[in-house]
Amino acid sequence: MVADCGANCARWFLCLANFVFIAVSTGVLIAGTWLAADKASFINLTINVTSSEINPANSSNGDAEKILKEFVEPAVIEQAAYILIALGAFLFIISFLGYCGAIKESRVLLTAYGIFLIIIFALQIALILLSTIYKSQAEHHSKGFLKTSLSKYYTTGTNKDAVTHSWDLVMAHMSCCGVDGAEDFRTAKLFVQKSSAEGLGRQVPESCCILTGDPLLLQPAFPSCIISPTTSNSHLSTGCYNKFSTMVSDNLDMVIGVVVVVAAIQLLAIIFAFCLCRAVGQERDYHYKY
């Protein structure tokens, strides 16, 4: 065990930080595995817990169950489960290397941990630089990706998938419509097909309308909105991309602060990992010589 005070501080910092991340990643892995293996129990437990906490002034238990059942459709659950499993496994592997390397004072594990963090940090810096240098191209590709997800996967009615629910959540909470506006739904193939089958003359989904009550319920304040959207009953001219860009610009100080804090934590972990690695090497060399 290293006797240097600074190295010991680095060791226990790495142990504590990575233990927390191991616990978090294990929870994420368990949740993802549970969702993938047993959807039914997840649906029942979620509905029971939420129904017991529901506020009758906002919505009824029946409404809550309806919302939850839509969000836990098999396609949604499977997609969410795989994302959680991948994210949990990635975090667990990195944290495990850091924790075991620090607690066992293993130079191999500490070096691997530090290299992984350097790669992640470098990728983040490269992404920020490329996004800044090629801002217009990044905006173009980002918009293209969002428009593709909307045109290919967004639908209405029953059997909504994760993409549709995600878009509904974003539009309902941000008070926006589509990527650039309501015209995006004219090229949404599944949405157009389902709307034609409905026979209502639907032009936009409920999430594009000005809503009343809980946004999750997607209840338009003006029922005619989905058929005849206007600026007074919907957000048809407010695109979500521009709305999000404006939100980021308005909260730029907070965004920069978060980025700086995350970068500082990563740099500290990298520095501590290699400092501890060096201290362990010097300690072993000392004992080998004397």
N, C-alpha and C positions, 0 to 999 in steps of 0.2 A: 504494500500500500504506500502511495506517495506521501512524503512527509511535508512537502511544501504547502504553505497555507493557501496560496493562490490556486494551485492545482487542485487542492481539496475543495475549495469553493466552486471551481469549474466542474469538478466531478459531481458534487451534490446538486448543483444547478441542472446539469444534464440529466441526472437521475430523476429529479423531481419533475422537470418539464416533460421528459419523455414518458414517465409513468402516467402522467395526466393524459398525454396523447394516446398511450396504449389503452387506457381505460375508455377513452372516447371512441377510438377506432374499433375496439372490441364491441362496444354498444352498437355502433353502426353496422358492424358485421353481423351481429346477432339479429338486429332488426331486419337487415336485408335477407338473411337466410330464412328468418321466420316468414317474411312476406312471400318469398319464393316457394317455400315448402307447404305452408298452411294459410292460404288466403282467407278461408272461411272464419277461422278463429280471430284473425285480425279484424275482419269486417264486424263480427259480433261484438268483440271487445271495444272497438272504436265507437260503434253505435251506442253501446251501453254506457260507456264513460261520458260521451258527449251528451247523450240524452239526459243523464243525471245532472249535468251542469248547465243545461240549456236555460236560457232566460225566456220565460213565457212572454215577456213584453215585446221581444224582438221577433220570435218565430215559434212555431209549434214543434212538438217532438216529431210529428210526421214529416214536416219540412226538413228537419235535421237528418232524419233517416234517409229521405229521398236524396239529399245532397251527398251524404256519405256513400250511399250505394252507387251513385254515379261516379264518384271519385275513386272507388275501389273496384271498378270494372276490371276483369282479368288482364286486359292489355295494359291498363294503367299500372296495376300492381306489379306485373312482370317487368315493365320498363323501369319502374322505381326500384324494384328489388335488385336488378342487375347493376344499376348505378350505385346503389348503396354498398353492394358487395365489392365492387371495383374500388370505390373510394375508401372503404374501410380497410381492404387488404393493402392498398398502397400506403395509407397512413400507418397501419400496424407494422409493416415491414421496416419502414424508415425509423419509426419510434423504437422498435425492438432492437435494431442495430445500435441506436444511440444509448438506450438504457443498458443493454448487456455490455456494450463496450465500456461504458462508464463504471458500472458496478463491478465488472470483472477486470477492469483496467487492461482491456485487450486492444493493442495497437492496431491489429487488423480490422476489428469491428469499428473502432473509432475512425480509422482512415476511410473505410467504406462509407460510414455515416457522413463524414465531412465531405467526401467527394459527391455523394448523392445530393447533399444540400447545396454545394457549389453549382452542380448541374441545374438544379431547380432554380436557384437564384439567377444564374446566367440566362436561363430561358425566360424568366420574368423580365429581366433587364432588356433582353433582345426584343421581347414582345412589345414592351413600352416604347423602345426606340423605333422599331419598325412602324408601330401605330402612329407615332409622332411624325416620322419622316414621310410615310406614305399614308397620311391622314385621309386624303380624298379616296385613294384606292381602298383603304380599310373601311371607310364608310360605305363605299359602293358594294364591297363584298358582304359586309354585315347586313346591309339592306337586302341584298340578293338572297342571302341565306334565310332571312326572316320571311321574305316574300315567297320563297320556295316552300318553306314549312307551312305557310298559310294556304298557298294555292294547291298543294298536294295533299295535305292531311286535315285541314280544318273542315269540320262538318257540323251538322246540327241535328236535332232530334235525339233519339236514343243511341246507345252504344258509342258514346263519345270516347275518344282515346286521350292519352296524356297530353298530346299536342293541343287538342281542342280545349281541354280543361285549363291548360296553362295559359293559352291565349285569352280565354274568358276571364281568368283571374286577373291577368295583367290589364285588360281593357276595363274591367269593372272597377278595379282599385285605382287606376291611373286616369280614369275618365277620358279614354281615347278610343280610337277606332281603326283597326288595321295597322299597317306599317306607315302608310302615308295618308290614309283616310278611307272612307267607305268604299271608294272605287276599287280597292284591292279585293273585295269580295266578289266582284264581277268575274274575276279570273280564278276564283277558288272552285275547282272542279267539283269536289265532293259536296261543298256547300250549295252550289248551283243545282246539282242533281237532287239533293234532298229537299231543297226549297221548292223545286218544280213538283216533286212528288207530294209535298204537303198541300199544294194548291192554294196557298194563302197569299201568294204574290210577295213573299218575303224578299226584302232587299238587303237587310243587315241582321245580324244576330242580336239577341236581347242585350248582350254585354256592351254593345255600341250605344245603347240608349241611355238617357238620363234615368237612373234607377231610384227606386224607393225602398226603404228598409235595409235589411242586411244585403250587402253586395253579392254575397254567395248565393242568394236566392234568385238573382238575375230577374227581378221583377221591374219592368219598365214603368215609369211614372205615367207615361202616355202609351196605352196599348197600341195605338196606330203607328208607333215609331218604327216597328219592324217592316211595315208596309210602305209608309211614306215618311222616311227620315228627313228631318229639317234641322237647322241650327238651333231651333228652340226646344226640340224634344230629344235630340241626340248629340253625339260628338262626331258626326260624320266628317267634318273637315279637320279634325284634330288627329294627326297621326301619332302612333305610340313612339315611333323612333324620334321624332322631333321633341315630343313631350319628355322622353327620357333624357335626351341631350340637354334640354333646358334644365331639368332637375339636377343633372350632374354639374352643369355650369353654375347653378345657384348654390350648390353645396360643394364647390370645388375645394374649399379649405378642409372640409371634413374628409373628402376623398384623398387628398394629399396626405393628411394626417394619418389615415388608416394605412396607406401605402408605406409611409415612412416607418410607422410602428412595426408593421410586418417585416419590412426589410431589416430593421434594427434587430429584431428578435432572431431572424435567420443569420445575420452576420455574427451576433453574439454566440449562437450555437456553433457556427463554423469555427470561430476563433477559439472558443472554449474546448471544442473537440480536438483541435490540433495542438493547443497548449497542453492539454492533459496527455495527449499522445506523446508529445515531446518530453514532458515531465516523467512519464512512465519509462520512456527509453533511457533517460539520464539516470533514473533510480536503478534500473536494472544494470546499466553499465557500471555504476558505482559499486553495486554489490558484486558484480563479476570481477572487478579489479581488486576489491578489498575483501 
